[in-house]
Amino acid sequence: MRARSPILLTALVVADCLAWRWSVGAQSDLAAIFAGLALPALAVILAWSLTRGALGAARRASRSARQRLSASPFPPAHLPAVSPPGPGPEPAGPGNDGPPTERPGRIAA
């Protein structure tokens, strides 16, 4: 959508509104009828044009944000971070009966 379209439509709506007000004040019935009938149609077209422009801008912003996110070297926040494999718990053996009852840094219950 071109940026000139809403500007042109806005100018037409304003000009038609001014023509309608002038024709009503000047007692020109025929001009008042034409301007009055054209005004609602032009207003609806202007509203439709502005809505399409706003939705297009939102769509472009969403698309660019999605492309930036997919090109990011960091994973998205909603996905869990994967830690590299490290040493696990000590296996139970002859000298190790299992996990200790108290862990360092934690309060025993």
MDAnalysis code that builds the backbone (N, CA, C; Angstrom):
import MDAnalysis as mda
import numpy as np

u = mda.Universe.empty(327, n_residues=109, atom_resindex=np.repeat(np.arange(109), 3), trajectory=True)
u.add_TopologyAttr("name", ["N", "CA", "C"] * 109)
u.add_TopologyAttr("resid", np.arange(1, 110))
u.add_TopologyAttr("resname", ["MET", "ARG", "ALA", "ARG", "SER", "PRO", "ILE", "LEU", "LEU", "THR", "ALA", "LEU", "VAL", "VAL", "ALA", "ASP", "CYS", "LEU", "ALA", "TRP", "ARG", "TRP", "SER", "VAL", "GLY", "ALA", "GLN", "SER", "ASP", "LEU", "ALA", "ALA", "ILE", "PHE", "ALA", "GLY", "LEU", "ALA", "LEU", "PRO", "ALA", "LEU", "ALA", "VAL", "ILE", "LEU", "ALA", "TRP", "SER", "LEU", "THR", "ARG", "GLY", "ALA", "LEU", "GLY", "ALA", "ALA", "ARG", "ARG", "ALA", "SER", "ARG", "SER", "ALA", "ARG", "GLN", "ARG", "LEU", "SER", "ALA", "SER", "PRO", "PHE", "PRO", "PRO", "ALA", "HIS", "LEU", "PRO", "ALA", "VAL", "SER", "PRO", "PRO", "GLY", "PRO", "GLY", "PRO", "GLU", "PRO", "ALA", "GLY", "PRO", "GLY", "ASN", "ASP", "GLY", "PRO", "PRO", "THR", "GLU", "ARG", "PRO", "GLY", "ARG", "ILE", "ALA", "ALA"])
u.atoms.positions = np.array([
    [0.845, -1.170, 0.000],
    [0.000, 0.000, 0.000],
    [0.894, 1.238, 0.000],
    [0.568, 2.144, -0.821],
    [1.343, 3.375, -0.907],
    [0.949, 4.318, 0.224],
    [1.901, 5.137, 0.614],
    [1.635, 6.098, 1.691],
    [0.753, 7.239, 1.199],
    [0.723, 7.445, -0.122],
    [-0.073, 8.547, -0.656],
    [-1.568, 8.247, -0.613],
    [-1.961, 6.988, -0.639],
    [-3.384, 6.647, -0.686],
    [-4.173, 7.192, 0.508],
    [-3.762, 6.923, 1.763],
    [-4.521, 7.483, 2.887],
    [-4.492, 9.013, 2.922],
    [-3.386, 9.597, 2.492],
    [-3.298, 11.063, 2.482],
    [-4.289, 11.637, 1.469],
    [-4.347, 11.023, 0.295],
    [-5.284, 11.470, -0.733],
    [-6.733, 11.280, -0.276],
    [-7.024, 10.141, 0.323],
    [-8.380, 9.892, 0.807],
    [-8.765, 10.865, 1.926],
    [-7.831, 11.160, 2.804],
    [-8.110, 12.127, 3.874],
    [-8.424, 13.493, 3.282],
    [-7.659, 13.891, 2.273],
    [-7.919, 15.183, 1.613],
    [-9.294, 15.189, 0.951],
    [-9.675, 14.067, 0.327],
    [-11.005, 13.991, -0.296],
    [-12.124, 14.075, 0.739],
    [-11.957, 13.390, 1.866],
    [-12.983, 13.429, 2.915],
    [-13.117, 14.840, 3.471],
    [-11.990, 15.496, 3.740],
    [-12.034, 16.866, 4.271],
    [-12.664, 17.814, 3.255],
    [-12.273, 17.689, 1.977],
    [-12.845, 18.556, 0.937],
    [-14.345, 18.318, 0.782],
    [-14.768, 17.061, 0.838],
    [-16.189, 16.756, 0.715],
    [-16.965, 17.289, 1.916],
    [-16.382, 17.176, 3.105],
    [-17.051, 17.699, 4.297],
    [-17.194, 19.221, 4.215],
    [-16.136, 19.887, 3.749],
    [-16.211, 21.344, 3.591],
    [-17.226, 21.741, 2.521],
    [-17.275, 20.978, 1.429],
    [-18.251, 21.258, 0.366],
    [-19.673, 21.056, 0.880],
    [-19.867, 20.016, 1.676],
    [-21.206, 19.754, 2.212],
    [-21.631, 20.880, 3.166],
    [-20.692, 21.285, 4.045],
    [-21.035, 22.376, 4.980],
    [-21.326, 23.686, 4.240],
    [-20.543, 23.975, 3.200],
    [-20.783, 25.184, 2.416],
    [-22.132, 25.115, 1.707],
    [-22.443, 23.955, 1.106],
    [-23.689, 23.849, 0.337],
    [-24.915, 23.909, 1.247],
    [-24.815, 23.394, 2.456],
    [-25.943, 23.485, 3.391],
    [-26.121, 24.933, 3.826],
    [-25.015, 25.630, 4.084],
    [-25.093, 27.026, 4.509],
    [-25.547, 27.958, 3.400],
    [-25.249, 27.614, 2.142],
    [-25.592, 28.464, 1.002],
    [-26.951, 28.095, 0.408],
    [-27.653, 27.181, 1.032],
    [-28.976, 26.739, 0.558],
    [-28.905, 26.139, -0.849],
    [-27.820, 25.445, -1.167],
    [-27.675, 24.773, -2.456],
    [-28.011, 23.302, -2.251],
    [-29.273, 22.973, -2.519],
    [-29.759, 21.631, -2.191],
    [-29.077, 20.532, -3.001],
    [-28.876, 20.740, -4.287],
    [-28.298, 19.707, -5.136],
    [-26.853, 19.392, -4.720],
    [-26.050, 20.416, -4.465],
    [-24.667, 20.196, -4.030],
    [-24.634, 19.536, -2.653],
    [-25.569, 19.912, -1.778],
    [-25.623, 19.299, -0.446],
    [-25.963, 17.815, -0.541],
    [-26.848, 17.449, -1.467],
    [-27.213, 16.036, -1.625],
    [-26.011, 15.232, -2.122],
    [-25.340, 15.719, -3.167],
    [-24.184, 14.990, -3.706],
    [-23.060, 14.870, -2.665],
    [-22.744, 15.972, -2.016],
    [-21.664, 15.950, -1.021],
    [-22.051, 15.101, 0.178],
    [-23.309, 15.170, 0.591],
    [-23.763, 14.385, 1.738],
    [-23.784, 12.900, 1.459],
    [-24.120, 12.514, 0.222],
    [-24.130, 11.083, -0.116],
    [-22.718, 10.529, -0.309],
    [-21.809, 11.352, -0.747],
    [-20.437, 10.888, -0.972],
    [-19.631, 10.799, 0.327],
    [-19.995, 11.594, 1.316],
    [-19.204, 11.655, 2.546],
    [-19.139, 10.323, 3.298],
    [-20.241, 9.614, 3.553],
    [-20.118, 8.335, 4.279],
    [-19.305, 7.293, 3.512],
    [-19.474, 7.255, 2.194],
    [-18.711, 6.282, 1.410],
    [-17.212, 6.582, 1.487],
    [-16.859, 7.848, 1.363],
    [-15.447, 8.213, 1.465],
    [-14.895, 7.930, 2.855],
    [-15.680, 8.146, 3.893],
    [-15.226, 7.877, 5.264],
    [-14.990, 6.384, 5.477],
    [-15.869, 5.546, 4.920],
    [-15.695, 4.092, 5.050],
    [-14.440, 3.651, 4.301],
    [-14.227, 4.178, 3.107],
    [-13.038, 3.819, 2.334],
    [-11.773, 4.270, 3.057],
    [-11.805, 5.447, 3.657],
    [-10.646, 5.928, 4.419],
    [-10.372, 5.025, 5.623],
    [-11.408, 4.646, 6.350],
    [-11.223, 3.755, 7.508],
    [-10.652, 2.407, 7.064],
    [-11.157, 1.882, 5.954],
    [-10.661, 0.606, 5.424],
    [-9.189, 0.735, 5.027],
    [-8.841, 1.824, 4.386],
    [-7.470, 2.046, 3.952],
    [-6.523, 2.162, 5.147],
    [-6.936, 2.886, 6.171],
    [-6.091, 3.027, 7.365],
    [-5.940, 1.694, 8.098],
    [-7.008, 0.904, 8.150],
    [-6.949, -0.405, 8.796],
    [-5.997, -1.329, 8.053],
    [-6.094, -1.346, 6.725],
    [-5.190, -2.179, 5.937],
    [-3.746, -1.741, 6.126],
    [-3.509, -0.438, 6.188],
    [-2.156, 0.056, 6.401],
    [-1.604, -0.341, 7.758],
    [-2.446, -0.255, 8.796],
    [-1.996, -0.618, 10.146],
    [-1.720, -2.120, 10.234],
    [-2.579, -2.939, 9.629],
    [-2.356, -4.385, 9.657],
    [-1.106, -4.768, 8.860],
    [-0.876, -4.097, 7.749],
    [0.333, -4.366, 6.967],
    [1.592, -4.001, 7.731],
    [1.549, -2.875, 8.430],
    [2.707, -2.468, 9.233],
    [2.964, -3.459, 10.363],
    [1.893, -3.929, 10.998],
    [2.049, -4.919, 12.074],
    [2.598, -6.230, 11.521],
    [2.141, -6.632, 10.340],
    [2.625, -7.860, 9.728],
    [4.112, -7.746, 9.386],
    [4.521, -6.593, 8.842],
    [5.935, -6.403, 8.511],
    [6.792, -6.390, 9.773],
    [6.310, -5.759, 10.834],
    [7.073, -5.727, 12.089],
    [7.207, -7.125, 12.679],
    [6.138, -7.905, 12.616],
    [6.178, -9.267, 13.132],
    [7.142, -10.124, 12.325],
    [7.109, -9.978, 11.016],
    [7.993, -10.750, 10.154],
    [9.454, -10.406, 10.411],
    [9.758, -9.122, 10.556],
    [11.156, -8.739, 10.787],
    [11.618, -9.197, 12.173],
    [10.734, -9.144, 13.164],
    [11.107, -9.622, 14.500],
    [11.348, -11.126, 14.475],
    [10.529, -11.853, 13.740],
    [10.697, -13.301, 13.637],
    [12.012, -13.634, 12.941],
    [12.354, -12.891, 11.890],
    [13.617, -13.130, 11.196],
    [14.802, -12.793, 12.083],
    [14.702, -11.708, 12.868],
    [15.788, -11.367, 13.784],
    [15.952, -12.444, 14.845],
    [14.855, -12.994, 15.326],
    [14.913, -14.013, 16.367],
    [15.527, -15.298, 15.830],
    [15.160, -15.668, 14.605],
    [15.709, -16.901, 14.045],
    [17.183, -16.741, 13.693],
    [17.641, -15.531, 13.436],
    [19.043, -15.296, 13.112],
    [19.894, -15.079, 14.361],
    [19.266, -15.025, 15.541],
    [19.985, -14.763, 16.782],
    [20.821, -15.978, 17.174],
    [22.043, -15.775, 17.677],
    [22.858, -16.908, 18.101],
    [22.395, -17.485, 19.442],
    [21.519, -16.793, 20.146],
    [21.045, -17.259, 21.437],
    [19.694, -17.940, 21.274],
    [19.422, -18.984, 22.067],
    [18.112, -19.631, 21.957],
    [17.022, -18.722, 22.505],
    [15.789, -18.884, 22.049],
    [14.689, -18.080, 22.588],
    [14.502, -18.342, 24.074],
    [13.933, -17.392, 24.765],
    [13.791, -17.483, 26.221],
    [12.839, -18.592, 26.643],
    [11.883, -18.956, 25.800],
    [10.903, -19.958, 26.217],
    [11.439, -21.383, 26.094],
    [12.614, -21.582, 25.474],
    [13.203, -22.909, 25.375],
    [14.228, -23.089, 26.488],
    [14.264, -24.272, 27.097],
    [15.246, -24.478, 28.174],
    [16.657, -24.522, 27.599],
    [17.577, -23.979, 28.356],
    [18.972, -24.005, 27.947],
    [19.526, -25.411, 28.172],
    [20.312, -25.893, 27.253],
    [20.904, -27.219, 27.366],
    [22.306, -27.046, 27.908],
    [22.555, -27.686, 29.053],
    [23.889, -27.579, 29.643],
    [24.763, -28.709, 29.104],
    [26.059, -28.485, 28.996],
    [26.945, -29.543, 28.506],
    [27.003, -30.677, 29.518],
    [27.238, -31.883, 29.045],
    [27.294, -33.008, 29.993],
    [28.475, -32.842, 30.948],
    [28.239, -33.151, 32.170],
    [29.275, -33.031, 33.195],
    [29.270, -34.267, 34.073],
    [30.053, -34.223, 35.118],
    [30.078, -35.392, 36.008],
    [28.746, -35.529, 36.731],
    [28.241, -36.729, 36.756],
    [26.968, -36.996, 37.410],
    [27.174, -37.359, 38.869],
    [26.125, -37.846, 39.522],
    [26.275, -38.265, 40.928],
    [27.172, -39.494, 41.016],
    [27.778, -39.655, 42.146],
    [28.670, -40.797, 42.342],
    [27.839, -42.073, 42.396],
    [28.307, -43.098, 41.715],
    [27.548, -44.361, 41.758],
    [27.657, -45.005, 43.143],
    [26.622, -45.734, 43.484],
    [26.639, -46.437, 44.769],
    [27.665, -47.568, 44.683],
    [28.471, -47.704, 45.694],
    [29.505, -48.737, 45.705],
    [29.795, -49.171, 47.124],
    [30.891, -49.892, 47.286],
    [31.178, -50.399, 48.630],
    [31.414, -49.292, 49.644],
    [32.039, -48.197, 49.253],
    [32.290, -47.135, 50.208],
    [31.253, -46.031, 50.142],
    [30.318, -46.169, 49.235],
    [29.320, -45.114, 49.036],
    [27.941, -45.747, 49.084],
    [27.191, -45.467, 50.132],
    [25.874, -46.084, 50.299],
    [24.771, -45.329, 49.574],
    [25.079, -44.256, 48.933],
    [24.057, -43.483, 48.238],
    [24.273, -42.011, 48.485],
    [23.279, -41.208, 48.202],
    [23.442, -39.768, 48.388],
    [23.535, -39.421, 49.862],
    [24.305, -38.399, 50.162],
    [24.439, -38.014, 51.585],
    [23.113, -37.457, 52.109],
    [22.940, -37.571, 53.415],
    [21.690, -37.113, 54.012],
    [21.658, -35.593, 54.063],
    [22.787, -34.964, 54.222],
    [22.855, -33.510, 54.213],
    [23.685, -33.059, 53.040],
    [23.151, -32.139, 52.311],
    [23.887, -31.594, 51.160],
    [24.495, -30.269, 51.572],
    [25.690, -29.983, 51.099],
    [26.310, -28.727, 51.476],
    [25.463, -27.547, 50.947],
    [25.271, -26.566, 51.789],
    [24.520, -25.397, 51.395],
    [23.037, -25.516, 51.610],
    [22.556, -26.655, 52.044],
    [21.130, -26.824, 52.290],
    [20.895, -27.105, 53.764],
    [19.749, -26.718, 54.235],
    [19.387, -26.949, 55.619],
    [18.708, -28.310, 55.713],
    [19.171, -29.115, 56.657],
    [18.579, -30.436, 56.835],
    [17.198, -30.292, 57.449],
    [16.277, -31.082, 56.941],
    [14.898, -31.002, 57.450],
    [14.683, -31.869, 58.632],
])
